[in-house]
């Protein structure tokens, strides 16, 4: 009787441990997916905003600066594009 109870308790503890580990893995996967989606979205925004600049050298400089600085927000991308647009001669 005690052996069966001990086996059941150990099985339940093991199952809880596995569920906890699985939950942690899923949360990390979601976090990484969200980070990749955000990075992809910012790259698309930077590409779009840089392509609106007046000439090819400005557009290229803008994209290169984006790849070097990697702003982490839409406001950062906007600031970068404005900085490039106003700092270089036309």
N, C-alpha and C positions, 0 to 999 in steps of 0.2 A: 504494500500500500504506500509506504513512504517513498519507495523507489519510483513508483508511477507518478506520484505528486511532484517529486523532484524533477523527473523527466519533463513533465508538463510545464513546470515553472521555467526550467532552463530553455525549453522550446519557445515559450512565450517571450522570454528575454531576448533570445536569438532573433525571433521574428521582429520584435520591436527595433532591435539594432539594425536589421536589414532594411526595414521601412525608413528608419531615420537616415541611413546612408543613401538610400534611393532618393529620398526627398532632397537631400543636399546636392546630389548629382543633378537632379532635375532643375533645382533653383540656379545652380551654376550655369547650366546650359541655357536657361532663359536669360540670365544676366549677360552671357557672352553674345547670344543672338541679338539682344537689344543693343549692345554696344556696337556690333557689326552693322546693324540697321542704321543706327545714328551716324556712324562714320560714313556709310554709303550715301546717306541722305545729305550730309554736309559736303561730300565730294561733288555730288550732283548739283547742289546749290552753288558751290564755288565755281564749278565749270560753267554753269548758266550765267552767273553774275560776271565772271571774267570775260565771257564771250560777248557781253554787251559793251565792252570798252571800245573806244574809237578805232584803234589800229592794232595790227598784228603784234608788234613788239610789246605793247601794253598788255595784251591778252596773255602772251607767253610769260611775261614777267609776273603777272598776277597768278597764273597757275603754278609757276615755280615757287613763288612765295607761299602759296597755300600749302604745297607739298612740304616745304621746309618748316613752316610754323604750325601747321595742323590746328587751327582754332577749334575749340570744342563746343562752340555755339553758333547759331545763325547770326547773332550780333557780331561775333568775332569775324565771321566771313565777310559781313557787310563792312566792318571797319577796315579789314585788310584790302578789300576792293577800293574803298574810298581813298585809303592811303596810297595805293599804287596809282590810282587815277590822278591824284593831285600832286604826287611827288615827282612824276616824270614829265619831261617836256613832250609836247605833242608834236 
